[in-house]
Amino acid sequence: MNAIMAIAGVVIKELYRRKDFYVLFVLTAVVTLLLASVKFFDDRNIVRYLKEICLLLIWISALVIAITTAARQIPAERENRTLLSLLAKPVTRGQFIIGKFAGCWLACGFSLVVFYSFFGVVSGSREHSFALPQFLQAFWLQWSMLGIVVALALLGSVVFAAPSSNGTICFVVVGGILLLGRHLNQVALRLPEPRRTLLYTLYFLLPHLEWYDVRDLVVYDQPPVRWAACGLAMLYAGVYTALLLYAAWLVFRRQALNQ
Amino acid sequence: MNRPLTRILILLLLGAGSFSLATVLQSRAVAWSRRGNSDSALEVLLGDGRRLFANHFFVKADISFHSGYYPSIFDQEQAPQDSHHMTEEGSAHRDAAEEAHERQMSFLGPPRDCLERFGRNFMVTQHSHLAGGNEREILPWLRLSAELDPQRVDTYTVASFWLRKRLGKPKEAEQFLREGLRANPNSFEILFELGRLYQEDFHDDTRARNVWELALNRWSDQEAAKKAPDLLVREEIAINLARLEEGAGNFASAVDYLELAKSSSPAAAILQQQIDELKSKMARRENPAGHAP
């Protein structure tokens, strides 16, 4: 456990030493504040467009942080030749993978806390109310989803040669699932066999990341999701994260370290 | 003449030539590119592609109006094809339109599998329209849509409807409609909406009449020759003009307008009844003693 936490700690330190997070946060803040300063038809009470754009920026920023941070972890250790010395210590490859995952996931969590605090301040100052359960659910569900994304990027980093290709593939896959995942079954039903079965199987196999996107519920002041459903969604995310990490470990276990 | 001086003179000659050529070509080059004489930075940046974004933002306004409950491109029932449901008020054929809209928006149906059933916990699944002043939330998207595509007439009429009807901002509505009219000087829809604003909000019947008459002329110029003209707008303009003329005591003009509206109205019988009433009023005025002519 100590080894895992030590590796995770290094990843978290890396997040606040690098400029990615600061740049993304400042961009999000500047765009949101600029939009907040615009007055539409002399009405100060309009707020949903601001919440929508701010949450969209938070989602984009969080995905960028998660994928770029996770995708460069193992290739950077290889490139800097620190991987050999790290694994020469009493650290197993499994601990190494879990440590990297924990670091990236916690780093995403810290980033989300900062982003959501900013969102809460902006939204609360305009609406003069604060829907705490919806905020907590949006935060928690997004963080759970980022667990799957981080695990996917770690798996990609042991499969693909370069972090750039891994990052691009991860963005395409995650973006594709977020945009199309919910509709794959509808599309499958309109296809002839055997494409129908193949697409429907893919629909059941893919992690449904779109469930974790509850921005509409927050933006349009809808009632919160049932807590039982939230719990099940977290369990679902946990299972997929574990599967992807296991796959990453299986590939990494057999890899030569001096590649 | 020494060589350096020749070089300088050649350079000066070339410079003068390019300057003269630039003054000749500049005015023509502006005409070659439609972007060159654009007032809007967005038009310069996006060109005609901005119309796609404008459409997206108009749809976004509709999504906001439905609080996030909206069909995707994959849903069998497509998104509402027009913006009438965004500006509907209670009347006979508006109720039918509302019913059709309700049918259009029941696109979700029963879940097809367990994953879809579970996924519905995390999305908006109730069809509702904004109310209680929250209609203002659609305005930023409409403003953006108008910025990107000033030729989209719906944007101005929909925004004006909400501004004056629900948000009590007729001045802002007039300003926005005027902006729309500058971009679309021949739009009978904007003129019709402007007339309603003058009549219902500013109670200025004279300006309303002028604007509606202009709208009717514009309608005749543009729609009359079409295979499928927009008869609904003509009917609405004619009925509003008829009410105005009736209020001013010009029963003959009111009858003419009602006859025009009746020719394309699904509620022709009701309009005929109103025409008959007006005719009897006219008869009573011409013959106050009460004798039938």
HADDOCK unambig.tbl for C-alpha pairs under 7 A between the chains (distance, minus, plus):
assign (segid A and resid 40 and name CA) (segid B and resid 140 and name CA) 6.05 0.50 0.50
assign (segid A and resid 41 and name CA) (segid B and resid 172 and name CA) 6.15 0.50 0.50
assign (segid A and resid 46 and name CA) (segid B and resid 136 and name CA) 6.26 0.50 0.50
assign (segid A and resid 46 and name CA) (segid B and resid 137 and name CA) 5.48 0.50 0.50
assign (segid A and resid 47 and name CA) (segid B and resid 137 and name CA) 6.95 0.50 0.50
assign (segid A and resid 48 and name CA) (segid B and resid 137 and name CA) 6.13 0.50 0.50
assign (segid A and resid 49 and name CA) (segid B and resid 140 and name CA) 6.92 0.50 0.50
assign (segid A and resid 183 and name CA) (segid B and resid 74 and name CA) 6.50 0.50 0.50
assign (segid A and resid 211 and name CA) (segid B and resid 119 and name CA) 5.64 0.50 0.50
assign (segid A and resid 211 and name CA) (segid B and resid 122 and name CA) 5.75 0.50 0.50
assign (segid A and resid 214 and name CA) (segid B and resid 122 and name CA) 5.84 0.50 0.50
assign (segid A and resid 214 and name CA) (segid B and resid 123 and name CA) 6.60 0.50 0.50
assign (segid A and resid 216 and name CA) (segid B and resid 68 and name CA) 6.00 0.50 0.50
assign (segid A and resid 217 and name CA) (segid B and resid 123 and name CA) 6.81 0.50 0.50
assign (segid A and resid 217 and name CA) (segid B and resid 124 and name CA) 6.68 0.50 0.50
assign (segid A and resid 220 and name CA) (segid B and resid 67 and name CA) 5.42 0.50 0.50
assign (segid A and resid 220 and name CA) (segid B and resid 68 and name CA) 6.76 0.50 0.50
assign (segid A and resid 225 and name CA) (segid B and resid 121 and name CA) 6.23 0.50 0.50
assign (segid A and resid 225 and name CA) (segid B and resid 122 and name CA) 6.34 0.50 0.50
assign (segid A and resid 229 and name CA) (segid B and resid 121 and name CA) 6.88 0.50 0.50
